[in-house]
């Protein structure tokens, strides 16, 4: 009797938390694309969205094209992570962890620079998301497991 080992991904039902993180990744990709587009191509009707955060616009406008390209890169990264996340690929999980860790680090820097409210709220929310994504329960959704076949 021979035994073969085949690597397959265990497909578990998507929980509400897993779905929420995936939606967050695509929402972030959309917002980063909007910000990037308005910075790379200023003077369009889309510029009105900056009324929601005029302080950020004043800080980013002087380096508009460079910041815009970085936002567009972030957008692509988040969309790729979201795709891998919903397909339950390990690389999608890893990319999501990296993006969230960078966000948490950025919020921590904002707190240290004196922006206690926005930085603190971002750090708390991002930190909670990062802890959730790093939990064993979530990691198991993205793990490949060997399956024995006779």
Contact map, one row per residue, 1 for C-alpha under 8 A:
111000000000000000000000000000000000000000000000000000000000000000000000000000000000000000000000000000000000000000000000000000000000000000000000000001
111100000000000000000000000000000000000000000000000000000000000000000000000000000000000000000000000000000000000000000000000000000000000000000000000001
111110000000000000000000000000000000000000000000000000000000000000000000000000000000000000000000000000000000000000000000000000000000000000000000000111
011111000000000000000000000000000000000000000000000000000000000000000000000000000000000000000000000000000000000000000000000000000000000000000000000111
001111100000000000000000000000000000000000000000000000000000000000000000000000000000000000000000000000000000000000000000000000000000000000000000011110
000111110000000000000000000000000000000000000000000000000000000000000000000000000000000000000000000000000000000000000000000000000000000000000000011110
000011111000000000000000000000000000000000000000000000000000000000000000000000000000000000000000000000000000000000000000000000000000000000000001111000
000001111100000000000000000000000000000000000000000000000000000000000000000000000000000000000000000000000000000000000000000000000000000000000001111000
000000111110000000000000000000000000000000000000000000000000000000000000000000000000000000000000000000000000000000000000000000000000000000000111100000
000000011111000000000000000000000000000000000000000000000000000000000000000000000000000000000000000000000000000000000000000000000000000000001011100000
000000001111100000000000000000000000000000000000000000000000000000000000000000000000000100000000000000000000000000000000000000000000000000001000000000
000000000111110000000000000000000000000000000000000000000000000000000000000000000000000000000000000000000000000000000000000000000000000000001000000000
000000000011111000000000000000000000000000000000000000000000000000000000000000000000000000000000000000000000000000000000000000000000000000000000000000
000000000001111101100000000000000000000000000000000000000000000000000000000000000000000000000000000000000000000000000000000000000000000000000000000000
000000000000111111100000000000000000000000000000000000000000000000000000000000000000000000000000000000000000000000000000000000000000000000000000000000
000000000000011111110000000000000000000000000000000000000000000000000000000000000000000000000000000000000000000000000000000000000000000000000000000000
000000000000001111111000000000000000000000000000000000000000000000000000000000000000000000000000000000000000000000000000000000000000000000000000000000
000000000000011111111100000000000000000000000000000000000000000000000000000000000000000000000000000000000000000000000000000000000000000001000000000000
000000000000011111111110000000000000000000000000000000000000000000000000000000000000010000000000000000000000000000000000000000000000000000000000000000
000000000000000111111111000000000000000000000000000000000000000000000000000000000000000000000000000000000000000000000000000000000000000000000000000000
000000000000000011111111100000000000000000000000000000000000000000000000000000000000000000000000000000000000000000000000000000001000000000000000000000
000000000000000001111111110000000000000000000000000000000000000000000000000000000110110000000000000000000000000000000000000000000000000000000000000000
000000000000000000111111111000000000000000000000000000000000000000000000000000000100000000000000000000000000000000000000000000000000000000000000000000
000000000000000000011111111100000000000000000000000000000000000000000000000000000000000000000000000000000000000000000000000000000000000000000000000000
000000000000000000001111111110000000000000000000000000000000000000000000000001101100000000000001000000000000000000000000000000000000000000000000000000
000000000000000000000111111111000000000000000000000000000000000000000000000001100100000000000000000000000000000000000000000000000000000000000000000000
000000000000000000000011111111100000000000000000000000000000000000000000000000000000000000000000000000000000000000000000000000000000000000000000000000
000000000000000000000001111111110000000000000000000000000000000000000000001001000000000000000000000000000000000000000000000000000000000000000000000000
000000000000000000000000111111111000000000000000000000000000000000000000011111100000000000000000000000000000000000000000000000000000000000000000000000
000000000000000000000000011111111100000000000000000000000000000000000000001000000000000000000000000000000000000000000000000000000000000000000000000000
000000000000000000000000001111111110000000000000000000000000000000000000001000000000000000000000000000000000000000000000000000000000000000000000000000
000000000000000000000000000111111111000000000000000000000000000000000011011000000000000000000000000000000000000000000000000000000000000000000000000000
000000000000000000000000000011111111100000000000000000000000000000000011001000000000000000000000000000000000000000000000000000000000000000000000000000
000000000000000000000000000001111111110000000100000000000000000000000000000000000000000000000000000000000000000000000000000000000000000000000000000000
000000000000000000000000000000111111111000000000000000000000000000010010000000000000000000000000000000000000000000000000000000000000000000000000000000
000000000000000000000000000000011111111100000000000000000000000000111111000000000000000000000000000000000000000000000000000000000000000000000000000000
000000000000000000000000000000001111111111000000000000000000000000010001000000000000000000000000000000000000000000000000000000000000000000000000000000
000000000000000000000000000000000111111111110110000000000000000000010000000000000000000000000000000000000000000000000000000000000000000000000000000000
000000000000000000000000000000000011111111000000000000000001100110110000000000000000000000000000000000000000000000000000000000000000000000000000000000
000000000000000000000000000000000001111111000000000000000000000111011000000000000000000000000000000000000000000000000000000000000000000000000000000000
000000000000000000000000000000000000111111110000000000000000000010000000000000000000000000000000000000000000000000000000000000000000000000000000000000
000000000000000000000000000000000000111111110010000000000000000000000000000000000000000000000000000000000000000000000000000000000000000000000000000000
000000000000000000000000000000000000010011111110000000000000000000000000000000000000000000000000000000000000000000000000000000000000000000000000000000
000000000000000000000000000000000000010011111110000000000000000000000000000000000000000000000000000000000000000000000000000000000000000000000000000000
000000000000000000000000000000000000000000111111000000000000000000000000000000000000000000000000000000000000000000000000000000000000000000000000000000
000000000000000000000000000000000100010000111111100000000000000000000000000000000000000000000000000000000000000000000000000000000000000000000000000000
000000000000000000000000000000000000010001111111110000000000000000000000000000000000000000000000000000000000000000000000000000000000000000000000000000
000000000000000000000000000000000000000000001111111000000000000000000000000000000000000000000000000000000000000000000000000000000000000000000000000000
000000000000000000000000000000000000000000000111111110000000000000000000000000000000000000000000000000000000000000000000000000000000000000000000000000
000000000000000000000000000000000000000000000011111111011000000000000000000000000000000000000000000000000000000000000000000000000000000000000000000000
000000000000000000000000000000000000000000000001111111000000000000000000000000000000000000000000000000000000000000000000000000000000000000000000000000
000000000000000000000000000000000000000000000000111111000000000000000000000000000000000000000000000000000000000000000000000000000000000000000000000000
000000000000000000000000000000000000000000000000111111111000000000000000000000000000000000000000000000000000000000000000000000000000000000000000000000
000000000000000000000000000000000000000000000000011111111100000000000000000000000000000000000000000000000000000000000000000000000000000000000000000000
000000000000000000000000000000000000000000000000000011111110000000000000000000000000000000000000000000000000000000000000000000000000000000000000000000
000000000000000000000000000000000000000000000000010011111111000000000000000000000000000000000000000000000000000000000000000000000000000000000000000000
000000000000000000000000000000000000000000000000010011111111100000000000000000000000000000000000000000000000000000000000000000000000000000000000000000
000000000000000000000000000000000000000000000000000001111111110000000000000000000000000000000000000000000000000000000000000000000000000000000000000000
000000000000000000000000000000000000000000000000000000111111110000000000000000000000000000000000000000000000000000000000000000000000000000000000000000
000000000000000000000000000000000000001000000000000000011111111100100000000000000000000000000000000000000000000000000000000000000000000000000000000000
000000000000000000000000000000000000001000000000000000001111111100000000000000000000000000000000000000000000000000000000000000000000000000000000000000
000000000000000000000000000000000000000000000000000000000111111100000000000000000000000000000000000000000000000000000000000000000000000000000000000000
000000000000000000000000000000000000000000000000000000000001111111100000000000000000000000000000000000000000000000000000000000000000000000000000000000
000000000000000000000000000000000000001100000000000000000001111111110000000000000000000000000000000000000000000000000000000000000000000000000000000000
000000000000000000000000000000000000001110000000000000000000001111111000000000000000000000000000000000000000000000000000000000000000000000000000000000
000000000000000000000000000000000000000100000000000000000000001111111100000000000000000000000000000000000000000000000000000000000000000000000000000000
000000000000000000000000000000000001001000000000000000000001001111111110000000000000000000000000000000000000000000000000000000000000000000000000000000
000000000000000000000000000000000011111100000000000000000000000111111111000000000000000000000000000000000000000000000000000000000000000000000000000000
000000000000000000000000000000000001000100000000000000000000000011111111100000000000000000000000000000000000000000000000000000000000000000000000000000
000000000000000000000000000000000001000000000000000000000000000001111111110000000000000000000000000000000000000000000000000000000000000000000000000000
000000000000000000000000000000011011000000000000000000000000000000111111111000000000000000000000000000000000000000000000000000000000000000000000000000
000000000000000000000000000000011001100000000000000000000000000000011111111100000000000000000000000000000000000000000000000000000000000000000000000000
000000000000000000000000000000000000000000000000000000000000000000001111111110000000000000000000000000000000000000000000000000000000000000000000000000
000000000000000000000000000010010000000000000000000000000000000000000111111111000000000000000000000000000000000000000000000000000000000000000000000000
000000000000000000000000000111111000000000000000000000000000000000000011111111100000000000000000000000000000000000000000000000000000000000000000000000
000000000000000000000000000010000000000000000000000000000000000000000001111111110000000000000000000000000000000000000000000000000000000000000000000000
000000000000000000000000000010000000000000000000000000000000000000000000111111111000000000000010000000000000000000000000000000000000000000000000000000
000000000000000000000000110110000000000000000000000000000000000000000000011111111100000000000001001000000000000000000000000000000000000000000000000000
000000000000000000000000110010000000000000000000000000000000000000000000001111111110000000000000000000000000000000000000000000000000000000000000000000
000000000000000000000000000000000000000000000000000000000000000000000000000111111111000000010000000000000000000000000000000000000000000000000000000000
000000000000000000000000100000000000000000000000000000000000000000000000000011111111100000111011000000000000000000000000000000000000000000000000000000
000000000000000000000110110000000000000000000000000000000000000000000000000001111111110000010001000000000000000000000000000000000000000000000000000000
000000000000000000000100000000000000000000000000000000000000000000000000000000111111111000010000000000000000000000000000000000000000000000000000000000
000000000000000000000000000000000000000000000000000000000000000000000000000000011111111111111000000000000000000000000000000000000000000000000000000000
000000000000000000000100000000000000000000000000000000000000000000000000000000001111111111011001000000000000000000000000000000000000000000000000000000
000000000000000000100100000000000000000000000000000000000000000000000000000000000111111110000000000000000000000000000000000000000000000000000000000000
000000000000000000000000000000000000000000000000000000000000000000000000000000000011111110000000000000000000000000000000000000000000000000000000000000
000000000010000000000000000000000000000000000000000000000000000000000000000000000001111111011000000000000000000000000000000000000000000000001100000000
000000000000000000000000000000000000000000000000000000000000000000000000000000000001111111111000000000000000000000000000000000000000000000000110000000
000000000000000000000000000000000000000000000000000000000000000000000000000000000001100111111100000000000000000000000000000000000000000000000110000000
000000000000000000000000000000000000000000000000000000000000000000000000000000001001000011111110000000000000000000000000000000000000000000000000000000
000000000000000000000000000000000000000000000000000000000000000000000000000000011111100111111111000000000000000000000000000000000000000000000000000000
000000000000000000000000000000000000000000000000000000000000000000000000000000001001100111111111100000000000000000000000000000000000100000100100000000
000000000000000000000000000000000000000000000000000000000000000000000000000000000000000001111111110000000000000000000000000000000000000000000000000000
000000000000000000000000000000000000000000000000000000000000000000000000000010001000000000111111111000000000000000000000000000000000000000000000000000
000000000000000000000000100000000000000000000000000000000000000000000000000001001100100000011111111100000000000000000000000000000000000000000000000000
000000000000000000000000000000000000000000000000000000000000000000000000000000000000000000001111111110000000000000000000000000000100110000000000000000
000000000000000000000000000000000000000000000000000000000000000000000000000000000000000000000111111111000000000000000000000000000000000000000000000000
000000000000000000000000000000000000000000000000000000000000000000000000000001000000000000000011111111100000000000000000000000000000000000000000000000
000000000000000000000000000000000000000000000000000000000000000000000000000000000000000000000001111111110000000000000000000001101100000000000000000000
000000000000000000000000000000000000000000000000000000000000000000000000000000000000000000000000111111111000000000000000000001100100000000000000000000
000000000000000000000000000000000000000000000000000000000000000000000000000000000000000000000000011111111100000000000000000000000000000000000000000000
000000000000000000000000000000000000000000000000000000000000000000000000000000000000000000000000001111111110000000000000001001000000000000000000000000
000000000000000000000000000000000000000000000000000000000000000000000000000000000000000000000000000111111111000000000000011001100000000000000000000000
000000000000000000000000000000000000000000000000000000000000000000000000000000000000000000000000000011111111100000000000001000000000000000000000000000
000000000000000000000000000000000000000000000000000000000000000000000000000000000000000000000000000001111111110000000000000000000000000000000000000000
000000000000000000000000000000000000000000000000000000000000000000000000000000000000000000000000000000111111111000000111011000000000000000000000000000
000000000000000000000000000000000000000000000000000000000000000000000000000000000000000000000000000000011111111100000011001000000000000000000000000000
000000000000000000000000000000000000000000000000000000000000000000000000000000000000000000000000000000001111111110000010000000000000000000000000000000
000000000000000000000000000000000000000000000000000000000000000000000000000000000000000000000000000000000111111111110110000000000000000000000000000000
000000000000000000000000000000000000000000000000000000000000000000000000000000000000000000000000000000000011111111111111000000000000000000000000000000
000000000000000000000000000000000000000000000000000000000000000000000000000000000000000000000000000000000001111111110000000000000000000000000000000000
000000000000000000000000000000000000000000000000000000000000000000000000000000000000000000000000000000000000111111100000000000000000000000000000000000
000000000000000000000000000000000000000000000000000000000000000000000000000000000000000000000000000000000000011111110000000000000000000000000000000000
000000000000000000000000000000000000000000000000000000000000000000000000000000000000000000000000000000000000011111111111000000000000000000000000000000
000000000000000000000000000000000000000000000000000000000000000000000000000000000000000000000000000000000000011101111111000000000000000000000000000000
000000000000000000000000000000000000000000000000000000000000000000000000000000000000000000000000000000000000001000111111100000000000000000000000000000
000000000000000000000000000000000000000000000000000000000000000000000000000000000000000000000000000000000010011000111111110000000000000000000000000000
000000000000000000000000000000000000000000000000000000000000000000000000000000000000000000000000000000000011111000111111111000000000000000000000000000
000000000000000000000000000000000000000000000000000000000000000000000000000000000000000000000000000000000011001000111111111100000000000000000000000000
000000000000000000000000000000000000000000000000000000000000000000000000000000000000000000000000000000000000000000001111111110000000000000000000000000
000000000000000000000000000000000000000000000000000000000000000000000000000000000000000000000000000000010010000000000111111111100000000000000000000000
000000000000000000000000000000000000000000000000000000000000000000000000000000000000000000000000000000111011000000000011111111100000000000000000000000
000000000000000000000000000000000000000000000000000000000000000000000000000000000000000000000000000000000000000000000001111111110000000000000000000000
000000000000000000000000000000000000000000000000000000000000000000000000000000000000000000000000000000000000000000000000111111111000000000000000000000
000000000000000000000000000000000000000000000000000000000000000000000000000000000000000000000000000110110000000000000000011111111100000000000000000000
000000000000000000000000000000000000000000000000000000000000000000000000000000000000000000000000000110010000000000000000011111111110000000000000000000
000000000000000000000000000000000000000000000000000000000000000000000000000000000000000000000000000000000000000000000000000111111111000000000000000000
000000000000000000001000000000000000000000000000000000000000000000000000000000000000000000000000000100000000000000000000000011111111100000000000000000
000000000000000000000000000000000000000000000000000000000000000000000000000000000000000000000000100110000000000000000000000001111111110000000000000000
000000000000000000000000000000000000000000000000000000000000000000000000000000000000000000000000000000000000000000000000000000111111111000000000000000
000000000000000000000000000000000000000000000000000000000000000000000000000000000000000000000000000000000000000000000000000000011111111001000000000000
000000000000000000000000000000000000000000000000000000000000000000000000000000000000000000001000100000000000000000000000000000001111111001100000000000
000000000000000000000000000000000000000000000000000000000000000000000000000000000000000000000000100000000000000000000000000000000111111101100000000000
000000000000000000000000000000000000000000000000000000000000000000000000000000000000000000000000000000000000000000000000000000000011111111100000000000
000000000000000000000000000000000000000000000000000000000000000000000000000000000000000000000000000000000000000000000000000000000000011111110000000000
000000000000000000000000000000000000000000000000000000000000000000000000000000000000000000000000000000000000000000000000000000000000001111111000000000
000000000000000001000000000000000000000000000000000000000000000000000000000000000000000000000000000000000000000000000000000000000001111111111100000000
000000000000000000000000000000000000000000000000000000000000000000000000000000000000000000001000000000000000000000000000000000000000111111111110000000
000000000000000000000000000000000000000000000000000000000000000000000000000000000000000000000000000000000000000000000000000000000000000111111110000000
000000000111000000000000000000000000000000000000000000000000000000000000000000000000000100000000000000000000000000000000000000000000000011111110000000
000000001000000000000000000000000000000000000000000000000000000000000000000000000000000111001000000000000000000000000000000000000000000001111111000000
000000001100000000000000000000000000000000000000000000000000000000000000000000000000000011000000000000000000000000000000000000000000000000111111100000
000000111100000000000000000000000000000000000000000000000000000000000000000000000000000000000000000000000000000000000000000000000000000000000111110000
000000111100000000000000000000000000000000000000000000000000000000000000000000000000000000000000000000000000000000000000000000000000000000000011111000
000011110000000000000000000000000000000000000000000000000000000000000000000000000000000000000000000000000000000000000000000000000000000000000001111100
000011110000000000000000000000000000000000000000000000000000000000000000000000000000000000000000000000000000000000000000000000000000000000000000111110
001111000000000000000000000000000000000000000000000000000000000000000000000000000000000000000000000000000000000000000000000000000000000000000000011111
001111000000000000000000000000000000000000000000000000000000000000000000000000000000000000000000000000000000000000000000000000000000000000000000001111
111100000000000000000000000000000000000000000000000000000000000000000000000000000000000000000000000000000000000000000000000000000000000000000000000111
